Amino acid sequence: AWLKALDEEGFVIHRAPTLRGEPLPWQPLAERDFVDAALGELTADPRWPVGEVEALRRLNIFLEQAVLDYGETRDSPAIAGTSVLSPYLATGIISPRQCVAALQQRLGYRPQSNAQPGFVWLNELVWREFYRHLLVLIPTLSMNRPFKPETAALPWSWDPDAFAAWCEGRTGYPIVDAAMRCLNATGWMHNRLRMIVASFLTKDLHIHWRLGEDYFMSRLIDGDLAANNGGWQWAAGTGADAAPYFRVFNPTTQGQRFDPQGEFIRTWVTELADIPAAYVHQPHDWLRLKGRRDYPAPMVDHSVARVRAIEMFRSLEK
């Protein structure tokens, strides 16, 4: 429907407005400033230079080097296969219209289906806009309410110790722990990893998605109410077009599929930096043979937790 409206109505990129009067006395930042908790002083994060010039630079590099392979590389966190434009979109430094226009210019056409290069990335922009439309259509989404009202009765857990272990990357599932430690250190997380850790919190630990949603907003450099809420409710099975409740991500097989050699895991879970690739996704037997206890055991048995998650949703049908 979104693509049909785009075809029928088109879009216009407006010129930047002319300044009226004297500009306010402020100094434009070259980088994101933040308070360093350890030093107690304002420092700069070089990962996220501020400004439209940087956003356009990243957009152009992505379109020239990565967009044609995006469908194959976007799910691998160890590969620089995404645009990394989300912070600039979230803060309005660059707009979806600019992205669509640049994609059209790069390809010479606007892709219409998965069969055409570039469509997978365009589809991600559509998802982002879709969640914004939902926020306008259904105001209760911004009031901690589920999209599917009946799921408000789900018996979610609020276990503070289990939640803390998830936040700190101490779950005993390497791909989950690597993702959370990356988030805590950088303020950003790869989209595939966002789905994995959200599924783990809600479907393995059975903890309320609202806690995960709030934690992400407290950490993400690209925190956006609509996209964050939409993603969390999708993962939890309470949202629009959510995965069926019986679809539960297996964190081990997700890691094996999307980080097969464990490159991403070994980067962020330093306890596993020297582990052979054959054991990186299930390291506990190898660690035990080495007499090591520096990485936690799995918090839960996934197969058991999965059954419990499915039972939670089935109980709503009774």
Secondary structure, 3 states (H helix, E strand, C coil): CHHHHHHHHCCCCCCCCCCCCCCCCCCCCCCEEEEECCCCEEEEECCCCCCHHHHHHHHHHHHHHCHHHHHHHCCCCCCCCCCCCHHHHHCCCCCHHHHHHHHHHHHCCCCCCCCCCCHHHHHHHHHHHHHHHHHHHCHHHHHCCCCCHHHHHCCCECCHHHHHHHHHCCCCCHHHHHHHHHHHHHCCCCHHHHHHHHHHHHHHCCECHHHHHHHHHHHCCCCCHHHHHHHHHHHHCCCCCCCCCCCCCCHHHHHHHHCCCCHHHHHHCHHHCCCCHHHCCCCHHHHHHCCCCCCCCCCCCHHHHHHHHHHHHHHHHC
